[in-house]
Amino acid sequence: MSTLPQERRVVTAIPGPKSQELQSRRTASVAAGVGSVMPVFAARADGGIVEDVDGNRFIDFGSGIAVTTVGASAEAVVRRASAQLADFTHTCFMVTPYEGYVEVAEQLAELTPGDHAKKSALFNSGAEAVENAVKIARAYTKRTAVVVFDHGYHGRTNLTMALTSKNMPYKQGFGPFAPEVYRVPVAYGYRWPTGAENAGAEASAQAIDQINKQIGAENVAAIIIEPVLGEGGFIEPAKGFLPAIRQFASDNGIVFVADEIQSGFCRTGQWFACEDEGIVPDLITTAKGIAGGLPLSAVTGRAEIMDAAHSGGLGGTYGGNPVACAGALGAIETMRELDLNAKAKRIEAVMKPRLTAMQEKFDIIGDVRGRGAMIAIELVKSGTKEPHPEATAQIAKACHAEGVLVLTTGTYGNVVRFLPPLVIGEELLTDGLDVLEAAFAAL
């Protein structure tokens, strides 16, 4: 049960006086390169609400970018992490190991797709997980090339910037980037030239042709894809695309990596989004929703692939921190007990019809897409498919002013994405959608 009242409340201008005071301190002491979606400072968060220092309560349609899936102060996460804090905060798993790390690895082996023998390695961030997946795939295949997809996002480190498709704000001015990274088309149904119904077959054929021609399949260590592309705009690859790419990888001894950092842990109504078309990846990367808000990530995969790196070749001082591992066990406990896959499907059942009705009413909504509690609307200029980032920013700002925290995304900056905590109440969902609809009406 949440201790924070689960209702939207706006009692000051946004931002309020205390947030403005903190903002001036922030400007003086925090690097300008670190941006924020909203200029309000959080004081408490739980369930579907974030409360700021001025007492405003916002409906949370962001979950800290798909992190607080179980809520921002879930009982089991707090209980387990607090108990671990009292025992010890750190020993470094590479110095003296502890049970929590092993338990998380066991849970991941059980939950991730496929019934083959699996092992895991734990890290701190999604980018670290992706980078280590590449290291493991290269060690296993003795090859160097890595294939990624248009509109994909994989992180902000040097290697993962190279893997990421979007230049601004992630790559601009930060090169040169890591070599041996190749980008191929993805089946973006809404924008596929011959129509969404052809996208799966045509895009997979194009991608495979480019790999064969430009790289040579025998040189590819890994193919990495998000089963639902997050920062690219919540793009669900058209049906048939992922199975074709998966089959190509299998046929050519390429390690197929599912990047489930944003889409994993019940977010799409399944434990992992790749399950939708029965994809069993060789490696799967997870982070964000794994630990209820504590920094933890993982690479999980086929035991023989995971064991390819030499002893000492994988690790990091904080990787699999004991407090974060305790948080993960609490988050997974919550997901199981509350059946958060069912909750995600219920969120889709509430949101999708409302958003589709708005699409019929407002012609700047070009597309409604997504699964579970990973849903988005793409905004375009009336009568066209030309991206409309200005309207997208206006809609987000209008929602923020009324106490609804929404995030924008997309290669063209024209997508509003919805990532509510899976424990959000339906009345909050409905209230938030009412505010969104009013914002469109005002626009």
Buried (B, 14 or more C-beta within 10 A) or exposed (E): EBEBEBBBEBEBEBBBEBBBBBBEEBEEEEEEEEEEEBBBBBBBBBBBBBBBBBEBBBBBBBBBBBBBBBBBBBBBBBEBBEEBEEEEEEEBBEEEEBEBBBBBBBBBBEBBBBEEEBBBBBBBBBBBBBBBBBBBBBBBBEBBBBBBBBBBBBBBBBBBBBBBBBEEEBBEEEEEBBEBBBBBBBBBBBBBEEEBEBBBBBBBEBBBEBBBEEBEBEBBBBBBBBBBBBBBBBBBBBBBBBBBBBEBBEEBEBBBBBBBBBBBBBBBBBBBBBBBBEBBBBBBBBBBBBBBBBBBBBBBBBEEBBBBBEEEEBBBEBBBBBBBBBBBBBBBBBBBEBEBBEBBBBBBEBBBEBBEEBBEEBEBBBBBBBBBBBBBBBBBBEEEEEBBBEBBBBBBBBBBBBBBBBBBBBBBBBBBBBBBBBBBBEEBBBBBBBBBBEBBEEE
